[in-house]
């Protein structure tokens, strides 16, 4: 069972991390399939040493290219391996105490999916407009499912149960904000009857976080407002922006659980946005906020990558990992050790998960906020006037004094 109070995720995009080809070409078709998922097993001890106890995996279903264009919800992507590879990976991860959350892409699917051809023939389940599948947000390769068709709910329930039966512990629900809340209420209610301990995290970029979570019976939603404010306030040296966002975050946390992050598979790397020192400061903020934090693979080492345009827009932010941690560049290990210290602090103070935030003092370049809960108090002092500085005190005792 996923306990959000103690969960700290290492978020990884398996197709990229394992070095799978992303778009089929004549050159890479002969190497399209492979047992690449095993590569992640060599990183599990690294994840545990970092302090994480869960793997938040990007798409693993069979797909046309990037994973969000599903072709078969019940098959592991052949670029990652087969059912035996999945079973071995799950067994190994669970044996090390790591739980697994899968990325459920249930708002849309690839236009090559058999349901699309069925809908074009008049069998429904996918929105058809002017004789063509309706593309999600203008992406012609992503066909929107018709969530009013009860067969779509039946399919999603079957898919969720299939992977939960095979070792998954929960689901991240891609584009949850674009799916009717009643659909989630129906589907999750049915899945919970057979898997009552399953956890459901909804991707919500904008909107009323609490209302969306409540209406859809989601366990948690993504804290995009906090993400934006963390890197932007560091980049602009504007602590007023961060203070405002933290007050908002405090309110959201009273309504639902929040998944906090400073990087993921869809956004420019935090070190690219704010530099190495800024990435360290962002990690300090992340690990001191209420919510369920996740670390995007490589951010703990200062990986760089900018989100671009076109077909290859996400390639830089979804890179291949080296064969093992020993091959990482030595310049990133200081940031890894900082993450270890922060996650260790977090683990010793699990009350932070649902604590309250109070802004004590702010200027353009300084901020002091207090996180209170269970008769404990954590005080964070941030200063971006010159060098980046941060001090963390817990119950009157200094825990971290950091300058970069």
C-alpha positions as CSV (number, residue, x, y, z in Angstrom):
1,X,0.0,0.0,0.0
2,X,1.3,3.5,-0.9
3,X,1.4,5.7,2.2
4,X,1.6,9.3,0.9
5,X,2.9,10.4,4.3
6,X,6.2,8.6,3.7
7,X,6.3,8.3,-0.1
8,X,9.2,10.0,-2.0
9,X,9.3,9.1,-5.7
10,X,12.0,8.9,-8.3
11,X,10.2,9.8,-11.4
12,X,11.7,8.2,-14.5
13,X,10.7,8.0,-18.2
14,X,11.6,4.4,-19.0
15,X,11.8,4.6,-22.8
16,X,14.3,7.4,-22.7
17,X,16.2,6.3,-19.6
18,X,16.6,2.8,-21.1
19,X,17.9,4.1,-24.4
20,X,14.9,2.9,-26.5
21,X,14.4,4.4,-30.0
22,X,11.6,6.9,-29.7
23,X,10.4,7.3,-33.3
24,X,10.5,4.5,-35.8
25,X,12.8,4.9,-38.8
26,X,14.1,2.5,-41.4
27,X,17.5,2.6,-39.6
28,X,16.3,1.7,-36.1
29,X,13.5,-0.8,-36.9
30,X,15.9,-3.7,-36.7
31,X,16.7,-2.7,-33.1
32,X,13.1,-1.7,-32.1
33,X,12.5,-4.5,-29.7
34,X,14.8,-5.4,-26.8
35,X,15.0,-6.3,-23.1
36,X,15.9,-2.8,-22.1
37,X,13.8,-2.6,-18.9
38,X,16.5,-4.5,-17.1
39,X,18.7,-1.5,-17.3
40,X,16.7,0.3,-14.7
41,X,17.4,-2.6,-12.2
42,X,21.0,-1.4,-12.1
43,X,19.7,1.9,-10.7
44,X,17.5,0.7,-7.9
45,X,20.2,0.8,-5.2
46,X,21.1,4.3,-6.4
47,X,17.4,5.3,-5.9
48,X,17.3,3.7,-2.4
49,X,20.6,5.4,-1.4
50,X,19.1,8.7,-2.6
51,X,16.3,8.1,0.0
52,X,13.4,7.4,-2.4
53,X,11.0,4.5,-1.7
54,X,9.0,4.6,-4.9
55,X,9.3,4.6,-8.7
56,X,7.0,6.8,-10.7
57,X,7.3,5.3,-14.1
58,X,6.4,7.0,-17.4
59,X,4.4,5.1,-20.0
60,X,5.3,1.4,-20.3
61,X,2.4,0.3,-22.6
62,X,3.1,-0.7,-26.2
63,X,3.0,2.5,-28.2
64,X,3.9,4.1,-31.6
65,X,6.6,6.4,-30.4
66,X,6.8,8.5,-27.1
67,X,4.6,6.3,-25.0
68,X,1.6,8.6,-24.8
69,X,0.3,7.2,-28.1
70,X,-0.8,3.8,-26.9
71,X,-1.3,0.8,-29.2
72,X,-2.0,-1.9,-26.7
73,X,-2.8,-1.2,-23.0
74,X,-2.1,-4.8,-22.0
75,X,1.3,-5.3,-23.4
76,X,4.7,-4.0,-22.2
77,X,6.2,-1.9,-24.9
78,X,8.4,-4.3,-26.9
79,X,11.2,-1.7,-26.8
80,X,11.4,-2.4,-23.0
81,X,10.9,-6.1,-23.1
82,X,8.2,-8.8,-22.5
83,X,6.1,-10.0,-19.7
84,X,9.0,-11.9,-18.1
85,X,11.1,-8.7,-18.1
86,X,8.2,-6.9,-16.3
87,X,7.8,-9.6,-13.7
88,X,11.5,-9.7,-12.9
89,X,11.6,-5.9,-12.7
90,X,8.6,-5.7,-10.3
91,X,9.9,-8.6,-8.1
92,X,13.3,-6.9,-7.9
93,X,11.9,-3.5,-7.1
94,X,9.5,-4.8,-4.5
95,X,12.2,-6.9,-2.9
96,X,14.2,-3.7,-2.3
97,X,11.2,-1.9,-0.7
98,X,10.4,0.2,-3.8
99,X,6.7,0.7,-4.8
100,X,5.7,1.3,-8.4
101,X,3.3,3.9,-9.8
102,X,2.4,3.6,-13.5
103,X,1.5,6.3,-15.9
104,X,-2.1,5.7,-17.1
105,X,-2.8,7.4,-20.4
106,X,-6.6,7.2,-20.5
107,X,-7.5,10.5,-22.0
108,X,-6.3,9.6,-25.5
109,X,-4.5,6.9,-27.4
110,X,-2.4,6.5,-30.6
111,X,-4.2,6.8,-33.9
112,X,-2.8,3.4,-34.8
113,X,-4.8,1.8,-32.0
114,X,-7.5,-0.7,-33.2
115,X,-10.1,1.3,-31.3
116,X,-9.5,4.2,-33.7
117,X,-10.2,2.1,-36.8
118,X,-13.2,0.7,-35.0
119,X,-14.5,4.2,-34.4
120,X,-14.0,5.2,-38.0
121,X,-16.1,2.2,-38.9
122,X,-18.9,3.4,-36.7
123,X,-18.1,1.4,-33.5
124,X,-17.5,4.4,-31.3
125,X,-15.2,4.7,-28.2
126,X,-13.2,7.5,-29.9
127,X,-14.4,10.9,-30.9
128,X,-14.8,11.3,-34.6
129,X,-15.1,14.7,-36.3
130,X,-15.6,15.2,-40.0
131,X,-14.5,11.7,-40.6
132,X,-11.3,11.9,-38.6
133,X,-10.4,11.1,-35.0
134,X,-10.4,14.2,-32.8
135,X,-6.8,15.0,-31.9
136,X,-6.1,15.9,-28.3
137,X,-5.0,19.6,-28.1
138,X,-4.5,19.6,-31.8
139,X,-2.1,16.5,-31.9
140,X,-3.3,14.5,-34.9
141,X,-1.5,11.4,-33.7
142,X,-3.4,11.3,-30.4
143,X,-7.1,10.4,-30.6
144,X,-9.4,11.4,-27.8
145,X,-11.4,8.7,-26.1
146,X,-15.1,9.2,-25.7
147,X,-15.5,9.1,-21.9
148,X,-19.3,9.1,-22.2
149,X,-19.2,5.6,-23.8
150,X,-19.5,3.1,-21.0
151,X,-17.2,0.7,-22.9
152,X,-14.3,3.2,-22.3
153,X,-14.8,3.0,-18.5
154,X,-14.9,-0.8,-18.8
155,X,-11.6,-0.8,-20.7
156,X,-9.8,1.5,-18.2
157,X,-11.0,-0.6,-15.3
158,X,-9.7,-3.8,-17.0
159,X,-6.4,-2.1,-17.8
160,X,-5.9,-0.8,-14.3
161,X,-6.7,-4.2,-12.7
162,X,-4.5,-6.0,-15.2
163,X,-1.4,-4.0,-14.1
164,X,-2.3,-3.9,-10.5
165,X,-2.6,-7.7,-10.6
166,X,0.9,-7.7,-12.0
167,X,2.6,-5.7,-9.3
168,X,1.8,-2.0,-9.8
169,X,0.9,-0.2,-6.6
170,X,-0.9,2.8,-8.0
171,X,-1.6,5.0,-11.0
172,X,-0.6,8.5,-12.2
173,X,-3.6,9.5,-14.3
174,X,-2.3,11.5,-17.4
175,X,-4.3,14.6,-18.3
176,X,-6.8,13.9,-15.4
177,X,-8.0,17.4,-15.6
178,X,-9.4,16.9,-19.1
179,X,-11.5,13.8,-18.3
180,X,-15.0,14.2,-16.8
181,X,-14.8,13.8,-13.0
182,X,-17.7,11.3,-13.1
183,X,-15.6,9.0,-15.3
184,X,-12.9,8.8,-12.6
185,X,-15.5,8.4,-9.8
186,X,-17.0,5.4,-11.7
187,X,-13.7,3.8,-12.7
188,X,-11.8,4.3,-9.5
189,X,-14.7,3.1,-7.4
190,X,-14.8,-0.1,-9.4
191,X,-11.0,-0.6,-9.3
192,X,-11.0,0.0,-5.5
193,X,-13.4,-2.9,-5.0
194,X,-10.7,-5.3,-6.1
195,X,-7.6,-3.3,-5.2
196,X,-8.6,-1.2,-2.2
197,X,-5.0,-0.2,-1.4
198,X,-4.3,1.2,-4.9
199,X,-3.3,4.9,-5.0
200,X,-4.5,7.4,-7.7
201,X,-2.6,10.6,-8.6
202,X,-4.2,12.9,-11.1
203,X,-2.2,15.2,-13.4
204,X,-3.8,18.6,-12.9
205,X,-2.0,21.5,-14.5
206,X,-4.6,24.3,-13.9
207,X,-8.0,24.7,-12.3
208,X,-9.4,24.2,-8.8
209,X,-7.1,21.4,-7.5
210,X,-9.3,20.5,-4.5
211,X,-12.6,20.5,-6.5
212,X,-11.1,18.4,-9.3
213,X,-9.7,15.9,-6.7
214,X,-12.9,15.7,-4.8
215,X,-15.2,15.4,-7.8
216,X,-13.0,12.6,-9.3
217,X,-12.2,10.9,-6.0
218,X,-8.5,11.3,-6.7
219,X,-6.1,10.6,-3.9
220,X,-3.7,13.4,-4.9
221,X,-3.0,15.9,-7.7
222,X,0.1,17.5,-9.2
223,X,1.3,20.8,-7.7
224,X,2.0,22.7,-10.8
225,X,1.5,26.1,-9.2
226,X,4.2,25.4,-6.7
227,X,6.5,24.0,-9.4
228,X,6.2,27.2,-11.5
229,X,6.7,29.5,-8.5
230,X,9.8,27.7,-7.2
231,X,11.9,28.0,-10.4
232,X,10.5,31.3,-11.5
233,X,11.0,33.0,-8.2
234,X,14.7,31.8,-8.0
235,X,15.3,32.8,-11.6
236,X,13.8,36.3,-11.2
237,X,15.0,36.7,-7.6
238,X,11.4,37.4,-6.6
239,X,10.5,35.9,-3.3
240,X,7.1,37.6,-3.4
241,X,6.1,35.2,-6.1
242,X,7.2,32.2,-4.0
243,X,5.5,33.5,-0.9
244,X,2.2,33.9,-2.7
245,X,2.4,30.4,-4.2
246,X,3.3,28.9,-0.8
247,X,0.2,30.5,0.7
248,X,-1.9,29.0,-2.1
249,X,-0.2,25.7,-1.7
250,X,-1.1,25.7,2.0
251,X,-4.8,26.1,1.0
252,X,-4.6,23.3,-1.6
253,X,-3.1,21.0,1.0
254,X,-6.2,21.4,3.2
255,X,-8.4,20.1,0.4
256,X,-6.4,17.2,-1.1
257,X,-2.9,15.6,-1.1
258,X,-0.4,17.3,-3.4
259,X,2.4,15.8,-5.4
260,X,5.3,18.3,-5.3
261,X,8.1,18.4,-7.8
262,X,10.6,20.8,-9.5
263,X,11.0,18.7,-12.6
264,X,9.2,16.1,-14.7
265,X,9.0,14.6,-18.2
266,X,7.1,17.6,-19.7
267,X,9.1,20.7,-18.6
268,X,12.6,22.2,-19.0
269,X,15.1,20.8,-16.5
270,X,15.3,22.9,-13.3
271,X,19.1,23.2,-13.6
272,X,18.6,24.6,-17.1
273,X,16.2,27.1,-15.7
274,X,18.2,28.3,-12.7
275,X,21.7,26.7,-12.8
276,X,23.3,24.2,-10.4
277,X,23.1,26.4,-7.3
278,X,19.5,27.3,-8.1
279,X,18.7,23.6,-8.5
280,X,20.1,23.0,-5.0
281,X,17.9,25.8,-3.6
282,X,14.9,24.4,-5.4
283,X,15.5,21.0,-3.8
284,X,15.6,22.6,-0.4
285,X,12.2,24.3,-1.0
286,X,10.8,21.1,-2.4
287,X,11.8,18.9,0.5
288,X,10.4,21.3,3.1
289,X,6.9,21.7,1.7
290,X,3.8,19.8,2.7
291,X,2.9,17.1,0.1
292,X,4.3,14.0,-1.5
293,X,7.6,14.9,-3.3
294,X,9.1,13.4,-6.4
295,X,12.6,13.8,-7.9
296,X,12.8,13.6,-11.7
297,X,15.6,11.3,-12.7
298,X,18.8,13.2,-13.2
299,X,17.6,16.4,-11.4
300,X,19.5,15.1,-8.3
301,X,22.7,15.2,-10.5
302,X,22.0,18.6,-12.2
303,X,21.0,17.1,-15.6
304,X,20.4,19.7,-18.3
305,X,17.7,19.7,-20.9
306,X,15.3,22.2,-22.5
307,X,11.8,21.5,-23.8
308,X,11.8,22.3,-27.5
309,X,9.4,22.3,-30.4
310,X,8.2,19.7,-32.9
311,X,8.5,15.9,-32.9
312,X,11.8,16.0,-30.9
313,X,10.5,18.6,-28.4
314,X,11.0,16.3,-25.3
315,X,14.1,14.4,-26.3
316,X,16.5,16.6,-24.2
317,X,14.4,16.3,-21.0
318,X,13.9,12.5,-21.4
319,X,17.6,11.3,-21.8
320,X,19.2,8.0,-21.7
321,X,20.9,7.1,-18.4
322,X,24.4,5.7,-18.5
323,X,24.9,2.0,-17.9
324,X,25.1,2.6,-14.2
325,X,25.7,5.3,-11.5
326,X,29.4,4.8,-11.7
327,X,29.3,6.4,-15.2
328,X,27.7,9.6,-14.0
329,X,29.7,12.8,-14.4
330,X,31.5,13.5,-11.1
331,X,30.4,17.1,-11.0
332,X,26.8,16.2,-10.1
333,X,27.4,14.2,-6.9
334,X,27.4,17.2,-4.6
335,X,23.8,17.8,-5.6
336,X,23.0,14.2,-5.1
337,X,24.4,14.4,-1.5
338,X,22.4,17.5,-0.9
339,X,19.2,15.6,-1.9
340,X,20.2,12.7,0.4
341,X,20.5,15.2,3.3
342,X,17.2,16.8,2.5
343,X,15.3,13.5,2.0
344,X,16.8,12.2,5.2
345,X,15.5,15.3,7.0
346,X,12.2,14.7,5.4
347,X,12.1,11.1,6.6
348,X,12.9,12.0,10.1
349,X,10.0,14.5,10.1
350,X,7.2,12.8,8.3
351,X,4.8,15.3,9.9
352,X,5.8,17.7,7.2
353,X,3.5,15.8,4.8
354,X,0.3,17.5,6.0
355,X,1.7,20.5,7.9
356,X,0.6,24.1,7.5
357,X,2.7,26.9,6.0
358,X,3.0,30.4,7.4
359,X,5.0,33.2,5.7
360,X,6.9,35.0,8.5
361,X,8.9,37.6,6.5
362,X,9.6,38.5,2.9
363,X,11.5,41.0,0.7
364,X,12.4,40.9,-2.9
365,X,15.3,38.6,-2.3
366,X,14.7,37.0,1.1
367,X,11.9,34.8,2.5
368,X,11.3,33.2,5.8
369,X,8.5,30.6,6.0
370,X,7.4,28.3,8.8
371,X,6.0,24.8,8.4
372,X,4.0,23.7,11.5
373,X,2.5,20.4,12.5
374,X,2.2,17.9,15.4
375,X,3.7,20.4,17.9
376,X,6.8,20.8,15.6
377,X,8.1,23.8,13.7
378,X,10.4,23.9,10.7
379,X,11.7,27.3,9.8
380,X,13.3,28.0,6.4
381,X,15.3,31.1,5.6
382,X,16.1,31.8,2.0
383,X,18.3,34.5,0.6
384,X,19.0,35.0,-3.1
385,X,20.5,38.5,-2.8
386,X,23.9,37.4,-3.9
387,X,25.0,33.8,-3.4
388,X,22.1,31.4,-2.8
389,X,21.7,30.7,0.9
390,X,19.3,28.6,2.9
391,X,19.0,27.7,6.6
392,X,16.6,25.2,8.0
393,X,15.8,25.0,11.7
394,X,13.6,22.4,13.4
395,X,12.2,23.0,16.8
396,X,14.9,25.6,17.4
397,X,17.8,23.5,16.3
398,X,19.7,24.3,13.1
399,X,19.6,21.3,10.7
400,X,21.0,22.7,7.5
401,X,23.1,25.8,6.7
402,X,23.7,25.9,2.9
403,X,25.5,28.4,0.7
404,X,26.3,28.0,-3.0
